[in-house]
């Protein structure tokens, strides 16, 4: 007895599976001539990525060489095996906006259940969820002339990707970030952004949607940077409620010592007039000693936040440091573990589609408790049935 190729058994309805999310992605193919179920093709691509495959050629080879292992789970008519060209066309032609929306909605829905935080990122406040926003270029595609630059919004503590958009041609990250945040419910959220996005329009947008912001101030805002430098160089007044916290870290070949000072803001201060919703100004002095050379490095940076005075320096330091989880636990993993920047895929929607799938799978791995992603991919890649069960498939009885 042969089983229809369209039958893929997901997890129980009470536990939405990855396969169920893939079902919602529209099939762009003409009705005539379809040889494989759309969900089957997407699931095979995801299983190959989970098994450590890092390129389109590797995905195609994995599907060919593991056909006997995956066919009892994802049957195809007449036991056909999708070619590498077929799989390549899937990621070229997929509706990338629908793909992003479905995977991000799945991640957001899954966040209603408790997600274990990833140490050492401490919570900022029980009432606040911190979100980091930053961009990343897909350099492998850019080497072929495809300008692919993606901006993502990610939770600090669990590294869950809640959205991603592409930067428009002949533009930059600033309008893309506003597009990403527009219409998003930010009540109970703190949005952290780097110095490029220290813009009044962006700050006002976050406030209008119910959120708070923490924005780094650097030389791209010269008047604001100068005003903060001069202010913190003077002794604080009593009503500025100055407070400090010091943190130290040893690791990654260096010893770091950071002191964060906060002051409550008087918006009449020159340089802060007209800045929307600002409540506190922050100065962070970082001293680092590099090992084994013993060379030292000093850095002074500033930031503005709309968080009220009740949020104290330890929580502010946690928020500032937590912003870099988007680099360390998302972009770094995509670059180093999945070798995204070494890939040559550049046609159609391929670069953004593969980035979206990696984002979603990384969020899924984090929710399942995996902290070492390279180890997780080796574990799942050692067994095709294990990878397919992880995605929510069940072996079919024939």
C-alpha positions as CSV (number, residue, x, y, z in Angstrom):
1,X,0.0,0.0,0.0
2,X,1.4,3.4,-1.1
3,X,0.8,6.5,1.0
4,X,-0.1,9.8,-0.6
5,X,2.9,12.2,-0.7
6,X,0.8,15.0,0.7
7,X,0.4,13.2,4.1
8,X,2.8,14.5,6.7
9,X,1.9,13.8,10.3
10,X,2.7,16.7,12.5
11,X,2.8,16.9,16.3
12,X,-0.5,16.9,18.2
13,X,-2.5,20.1,17.8
14,X,-1.8,21.1,21.4
15,X,1.9,21.5,20.4
16,X,2.2,23.3,17.1
17,X,5.0,21.9,15.0
18,X,7.4,23.4,12.5
19,X,5.7,21.4,9.7
20,X,2.4,23.0,10.6
21,X,4.0,26.4,10.1
22,X,5.4,25.4,6.8
23,X,1.9,24.4,5.6
24,X,0.8,28.0,5.7
25,X,3.4,29.2,3.2
26,X,1.8,29.6,-0.2
27,X,2.9,27.4,-3.1
28,X,3.9,29.6,-6.0
29,X,3.9,26.8,-8.6
30,X,1.4,26.3,-11.4
31,X,-1.1,23.6,-10.5
32,X,-0.1,21.5,-13.5
33,X,3.0,19.4,-13.3
34,X,3.6,19.4,-9.6
35,X,5.5,16.3,-8.7
36,X,6.2,16.9,-5.0
37,X,4.1,18.4,-2.2
38,X,5.3,21.9,-1.4
39,X,5.5,21.2,2.3
40,X,7.6,18.1,1.6
41,X,10.1,20.2,-0.3
42,X,10.3,22.8,2.4
43,X,10.6,20.2,5.2
44,X,13.5,18.5,3.4
45,X,15.3,21.8,3.1
46,X,14.8,22.4,6.8
47,X,15.9,18.9,7.8
48,X,19.1,19.4,5.7
49,X,19.8,22.7,7.4
50,X,19.3,21.0,10.8
51,X,21.7,18.4,9.8
52,X,24.4,21.0,9.3
53,X,24.2,21.5,5.5
54,X,25.4,25.0,4.7
55,X,24.8,25.5,1.0
56,X,22.3,24.7,-1.8
57,X,24.6,22.0,-3.2
58,X,25.0,20.4,0.2
59,X,21.2,20.4,0.7
60,X,20.6,18.7,-2.6
61,X,23.3,16.1,-1.9
62,X,21.8,15.4,1.5
63,X,18.3,14.9,0.1
64,X,19.7,12.5,-2.6
65,X,21.9,10.4,-0.3
66,X,19.5,10.1,2.6
67,X,16.4,9.3,0.5
68,X,15.9,5.9,2.1
69,X,15.9,7.5,5.5
70,X,13.4,10.3,4.9
71,X,11.0,8.5,2.5
72,X,9.2,6.6,5.2
73,X,8.5,10.0,6.8
74,X,7.9,12.2,3.7
75,X,6.7,9.8,0.9
76,X,6.7,11.0,-2.7
77,X,4.8,9.6,-5.7
78,X,6.6,6.6,-7.3
79,X,9.4,7.1,-4.7
80,X,10.7,10.1,-6.7
81,X,13.6,12.0,-5.2
82,X,13.7,15.8,-5.6
83,X,16.7,17.0,-7.5
84,X,19.1,19.7,-6.4
85,X,17.7,21.9,-9.1
86,X,14.1,21.4,-7.8
87,X,15.2,22.3,-4.3
88,X,17.1,25.3,-5.6
89,X,13.9,26.6,-7.4
90,X,12.0,26.3,-4.1
91,X,14.1,28.8,-2.3
92,X,14.4,31.0,-5.4
93,X,10.6,31.3,-5.9
94,X,9.1,31.1,-2.4
95,X,7.1,34.1,-1.3
96,X,9.7,35.4,1.1
97,X,7.3,37.9,2.8
98,X,4.9,35.1,3.5
99,X,7.7,32.9,4.7
100,X,9.0,35.5,7.1
101,X,5.4,36.2,8.4
102,X,4.6,32.5,9.0
103,X,7.8,31.7,10.8
104,X,7.8,34.8,12.9
105,X,4.1,34.2,13.8
106,X,5.0,30.6,14.8
107,X,7.9,31.9,17.0
108,X,5.7,34.5,18.6
109,X,2.9,31.9,19.3
110,X,5.5,29.5,20.8
111,X,6.7,32.3,23.1
112,X,3.4,32.1,25.0
113,X,4.9,29.1,26.7
114,X,7.9,29.5,29.1
115,X,11.2,29.6,27.3
116,X,14.4,28.9,29.2
117,X,16.7,32.0,29.3
118,X,20.2,31.5,28.0
119,X,22.8,32.4,30.6
120,X,24.5,34.7,31.3
121,X,21.8,37.2,30.0
122,X,20.0,38.4,33.2
123,X,16.4,39.6,33.1
124,X,16.0,43.4,33.1
125,X,12.7,43.4,34.9
126,X,9.8,41.0,35.4
127,X,7.6,43.5,33.6
128,X,9.9,44.2,30.6
129,X,10.9,42.0,27.6
130,X,14.0,43.3,25.9
131,X,14.2,43.3,22.1
132,X,17.4,43.9,20.1
133,X,17.2,45.3,16.6
134,X,20.2,45.2,14.2
135,X,21.1,44.5,10.6
136,X,23.4,42.0,8.8
137,X,24.6,41.8,5.3
138,X,24.6,38.5,3.5
139,X,28.1,38.8,2.1
140,X,28.1,35.7,0.0
141,X,25.3,37.0,-2.1
142,X,26.8,40.4,-2.3
143,X,29.9,39.0,-4.0
144,X,27.7,38.2,-6.9
145,X,26.1,41.7,-7.1
146,X,23.0,40.9,-5.1
147,X,22.6,43.5,-2.4
148,X,21.1,41.6,0.5
149,X,21.0,43.3,3.9
150,X,18.5,42.1,6.5
151,X,17.3,43.7,9.7
152,X,16.0,41.5,12.5
153,X,14.3,42.0,15.9
154,X,15.3,39.4,18.5
155,X,14.5,38.8,22.1
156,X,17.6,39.3,24.4
157,X,17.1,36.4,26.9
158,X,16.0,33.6,24.6
159,X,17.3,34.8,21.2
160,X,13.9,34.3,19.5
161,X,13.7,36.0,16.1
162,X,10.3,37.9,16.0
163,X,10.8,39.6,12.6
164,X,13.1,40.3,9.7
165,X,12.9,42.7,6.7
166,X,15.2,43.4,3.8
167,X,16.8,46.8,3.4
168,X,15.6,48.4,0.2
169,X,18.0,49.1,-2.7
170,X,19.8,52.4,-2.5
171,X,18.7,52.8,1.1
172,X,20.0,51.9,4.6
173,X,19.0,50.3,7.8
174,X,17.2,53.3,9.3
175,X,13.9,53.2,7.3
176,X,14.1,49.3,7.4
177,X,14.0,49.4,11.2
178,X,11.0,51.7,11.2
179,X,9.2,49.3,8.8
180,X,10.1,46.4,11.0
181,X,8.8,48.1,14.1
182,X,5.7,49.7,12.5
183,X,2.5,48.2,13.8
184,X,4.2,46.0,16.3
185,X,2.7,45.9,19.8
186,X,5.6,47.1,22.0
187,X,3.8,47.4,25.3
188,X,6.0,45.9,28.0
189,X,9.0,45.9,25.7
190,X,12.4,47.7,25.8
191,X,13.9,48.1,22.3
192,X,17.7,48.4,22.2
193,X,19.4,49.8,19.1
194,X,23.0,50.8,18.1
195,X,24.1,54.4,17.4
196,X,23.0,54.4,13.7
197,X,19.4,54.3,14.9
198,X,19.6,57.1,17.5
199,X,17.0,59.1,15.7
200,X,14.1,61.1,17.0
201,X,11.7,59.6,14.6
202,X,12.6,56.0,15.6
203,X,12.4,56.9,19.3
204,X,9.0,58.5,18.8
205,X,7.7,55.4,16.9
206,X,8.7,53.1,19.7
207,X,7.0,55.3,22.3
208,X,3.8,55.6,20.2
209,X,3.6,51.8,20.1
210,X,3.8,51.5,23.8
211,X,7.5,50.6,24.2
212,X,10.6,52.0,25.7
213,X,14.0,52.5,24.0
214,X,17.7,52.4,24.9
215,X,19.7,54.1,22.2
216,X,23.5,54.4,22.0
217,X,25.0,57.8,21.3
218,X,28.2,58.1,19.3
219,X,29.8,60.6,16.9
220,X,27.0,60.3,14.3
221,X,25.0,62.6,16.7
222,X,27.8,65.2,17.4
223,X,25.7,67.8,19.2
224,X,24.1,65.2,21.4
225,X,27.4,63.4,22.1
226,X,29.1,66.7,23.0
227,X,26.3,67.7,25.3
228,X,26.4,64.4,27.2
229,X,30.2,64.5,27.4
230,X,30.2,68.0,29.0
231,X,27.3,67.1,31.3
232,X,28.9,64.0,32.7
233,X,32.3,65.8,33.1
234,X,30.6,68.0,35.7
235,X,29.6,67.0,39.2
236,X,26.0,65.8,39.5
237,X,23.3,67.8,41.2
238,X,21.2,66.1,43.8
239,X,18.1,66.1,41.7
240,X,19.9,64.2,39.0
241,X,20.0,61.1,41.2
242,X,23.3,59.9,39.9
243,X,23.9,56.1,40.5
244,X,26.5,53.6,39.3
245,X,27.1,49.9,38.9
246,X,30.4,48.2,38.1
247,X,30.7,44.8,36.4
248,X,33.8,42.7,35.6
249,X,34.3,39.8,33.2
250,X,37.2,37.5,32.3
251,X,37.1,35.5,29.2
252,X,37.7,35.4,25.4
253,X,41.3,36.5,25.9
254,X,40.5,39.7,27.8
255,X,39.7,41.1,31.2
256,X,36.9,43.7,31.1
257,X,35.9,46.2,33.8
258,X,32.8,48.3,33.1
259,X,31.3,51.2,35.1
260,X,27.9,52.5,34.1
261,X,26.6,55.8,35.5
262,X,23.1,57.0,35.1
263,X,21.6,60.5,35.6
264,X,18.0,61.6,35.4
265,X,17.5,63.9,32.5
266,X,16.3,67.5,32.5
267,X,15.0,67.9,28.9
268,X,16.0,71.6,29.1
269,X,19.6,70.4,28.9
270,X,21.2,71.8,25.7
271,X,21.3,69.0,23.1
272,X,18.4,67.0,24.6
273,X,15.7,69.6,23.9
274,X,13.0,68.0,21.8
275,X,14.2,64.5,22.3
276,X,11.0,62.4,22.8
277,X,10.4,60.6,26.1
278,X,14.0,60.6,27.4
279,X,14.1,59.9,31.1
280,X,17.7,58.8,31.8
281,X,21.2,59.4,30.3
282,X,23.9,56.8,30.7
283,X,27.7,56.9,30.5
284,X,29.6,53.6,30.3
285,X,33.4,53.5,30.8
286,X,35.0,50.3,29.7
287,X,38.5,49.2,30.5
288,X,39.8,46.1,28.8
289,X,43.2,44.3,29.1
290,X,44.0,42.0,26.2
291,X,45.8,38.7,27.0
292,X,48.6,37.6,26.7
293,X,50.0,40.9,25.4
294,X,48.7,42.9,28.4
295,X,47.7,45.9,26.2
296,X,44.9,48.0,27.5
297,X,41.9,49.7,25.8
298,X,39.6,52.4,27.2
299,X,36.2,53.3,25.7
300,X,33.6,55.8,26.9
301,X,30.1,55.6,25.4
302,X,26.8,57.2,26.1
303,X,23.1,56.2,25.8
304,X,19.6,57.6,26.2
305,X,16.6,55.7,27.5
306,X,13.0,56.3,28.1
307,X,13.0,53.9,31.1
308,X,11.8,55.6,34.3
309,X,14.0,56.3,37.3
310,X,12.7,53.2,39.0
311,X,14.9,51.1,36.6
312,X,18.3,51.2,38.3
313,X,21.8,50.9,36.9
314,X,22.1,47.0,37.2
315,X,19.1,46.6,35.0
316,X,20.3,49.3,32.6
317,X,23.7,47.6,32.3
318,X,21.9,44.2,31.6
319,X,19.9,45.8,28.9
320,X,22.9,47.5,27.3
321,X,25.0,44.3,27.3
322,X,22.0,42.2,26.3
323,X,21.7,44.0,23.0
324,X,24.8,42.2,21.7
325,X,23.0,38.8,21.9
326,X,21.8,39.5,18.4
327,X,25.4,39.5,17.2
328,X,26.7,36.8,19.4
329,X,23.9,34.3,19.3
330,X,22.2,35.0,15.9
331,X,24.5,36.6,13.4
332,X,27.6,34.8,14.6
333,X,25.9,31.4,14.5
334,X,24.6,32.0,11.0
335,X,28.0,33.1,9.8
336,X,30.2,30.6,11.6
337,X,28.1,27.5,12.2
338,X,25.9,27.7,9.1
339,X,28.5,29.5,7.0
340,X,26.0,32.0,5.6
341,X,28.6,34.5,4.4
342,X,30.6,31.8,2.7
343,X,27.6,30.7,0.6
344,X,27.2,31.6,-3.0
345,X,23.4,31.6,-3.3
346,X,22.3,34.8,-4.8
347,X,19.4,34.2,-7.2
348,X,15.8,35.3,-6.6
349,X,14.7,35.1,-3.0
350,X,17.3,32.5,-2.1
351,X,19.5,34.6,0.3
352,X,16.6,36.0,2.3
353,X,14.7,32.7,2.3
354,X,17.6,30.7,3.7
355,X,18.3,33.4,6.3
356,X,14.7,33.3,7.4
357,X,14.8,29.5,7.7
358,X,18.0,29.7,9.7
359,X,16.5,32.3,12.0
360,X,13.4,30.2,12.6
361,X,15.3,27.0,13.2
362,X,17.7,28.7,15.5
363,X,14.7,30.0,17.5
364,X,13.3,26.5,17.6
365,X,16.6,25.0,18.8
366,X,16.8,27.7,21.6
367,X,13.3,26.9,22.7
368,X,14.1,23.2,22.9
369,X,16.9,24.0,25.3
370,X,19.9,23.8,23.0
371,X,22.6,26.3,23.9
372,X,25.5,24.9,21.8
373,X,24.1,25.1,18.3
374,X,27.1,23.4,16.5
375,X,26.7,20.5,18.9
376,X,22.9,20.5,18.3
377,X,23.4,20.3,14.5
378,X,25.8,17.4,14.9
379,X,23.3,15.6,17.2
380,X,20.4,16.0,14.8
381,X,22.5,15.4,11.7
382,X,23.5,12.0,13.1
383,X,20.0,10.6,12.5
384,X,17.5,11.7,9.8
385,X,14.5,10.4,11.8
386,X,15.7,12.4,14.8
387,X,15.8,15.6,12.7
388,X,12.4,14.9,11.2
389,X,10.9,14.2,14.6
390,X,12.4,17.5,15.8
391,X,10.5,19.3,13.0
392,X,7.2,17.6,14.0
393,X,7.0,14.8,11.5
394,X,5.9,11.3,12.3
395,X,6.8,8.0,10.6
396,X,4.0,6.8,8.4
397,X,2.7,3.2,8.6
398,X,2.5,1.7,5.1
